[in-house]
Amino acid sequence: MEGQLEDLLDKHGVKIFYTDQLDGTALYVAKHNTVVVNTELSEFDTKLAILHELAHAMYHRDFYDLYKQVKKLHSKMEYEANTFMIDYMIDEHDNKFNYSMMFEHFNFNMGMESQFQR
């Protein structure tokens, strides 16, 4: 993992735990401020998963119960986590990141695409 991402994890006190016992790509455990990542992911997908879950740690840690209970807030929080992940990747690549590939990769709603065009 590169330095800038490690710095963000350290700044927010987020720990990373890797396991092959996870059904999805990754998840954020607010109670322990920990991101659990599936070891089966590629390096690229691992980074994307960590970025997405880091956004939950940064922005949603205190709202975890609402995340689970209120569908509208759940959707909003997922959108915010995806936005953070994509912005980070675009910035990291000096605005030359292939955001269309990212949308295809995650099957994002095309309504989000116009937000990231620069």
N, C-alpha and C positions, 0 to 999 in steps of 0.2 A: 504494500500500500504506500502511495506517495505521501510526501511530507504535509502538503496542505490539508489533505483529508485526515491524516493522523492528528494534525493540530486542531481541527474542528472537533474530532472525537474527544480529544483531551480537554479542550475548552469547555465542553458540555458534560464531561465526566461519563461519557458513554463507553461501555465495555463491549467487546465483540466476542461472541462464542460461536464456534463452528461445530456443526454436527451433520452426520449423514442420516439422522433420524427425523428429519423435518420433511413434511409433505409438500410444502410450498417452497418459495425461493428464500424468504427471510421473514422475520417478524420482530417487532419491538416489544419488549417486556418492560412496561413503564415502572412497575414496582421495583425492579432491579436496575433500571436505566441501562438495559443491555439489549443489543441487537443479536439475534440468533440467525446464523447464516447457514444455508445448506452447502455442504462441501462438494456436492455434485455439480455446482455451477461453474461455468467458465470464469476466467479472470475478469473479463468484461462484465458479465452478468453479476458477478460478486460485487464489483464496484458499484454498479447501478443499484443493486439491492441495498447495499450499505448506505448509499446516498439517500435513497428513498426512506429507509427506516430512520436515518439520522434526522431527517426533516421532522419525522414524528416526535423524536426526542427533543428537538429544538423548539418546536412550535406547539406540540399537543400533549406533552407529558402530563400536565395538570388536568387534561380533559379526557383521559383514557376511558372513564366510565361512560361519558357522553358518546365517545367514539363507538362504543359497543351497543349503545341503546338507541341512539337517534340516527335514523338512516340518512337524513339530510346532512347532518353534521359529519357523519362517516364519509359521505361522498365529497363534502367540502374538504375534509382533512386529507383524503386520498389525492384530490386534485392539487392541494398545496404541496404535498410530498412529491408528487410527480413533477410539478412546476420547479421545485427546488432542484431535483435531480437533473432535469433537462437544462436548467439555467447553469448549473455547475459544469455540466459537460460542455455546453456551448462556450462558456467563459474559459474553461481549461484549454480549449482548442482555438482560442483567439477568434471566436465567432465563425469558425469554419467547420463546425461540427455538422454532420449530416442528420439534421433533426427529422427528416422524412423517414430515414432508416429507423430511428428511435420510435417513431409513431407506429411504423409497421411492426417492429419488434414487440412492442407492448400492446398492439391493437388499440391504441388510444383513439378517442373520439376525434374526428377531424376538426371539430369546433375549436379544439385546443391549438391546432396547428398555427393559426394566424397570430396567436399570442407570441410565438417564438420566432417568427420570421423577422429578420433584422435587416 
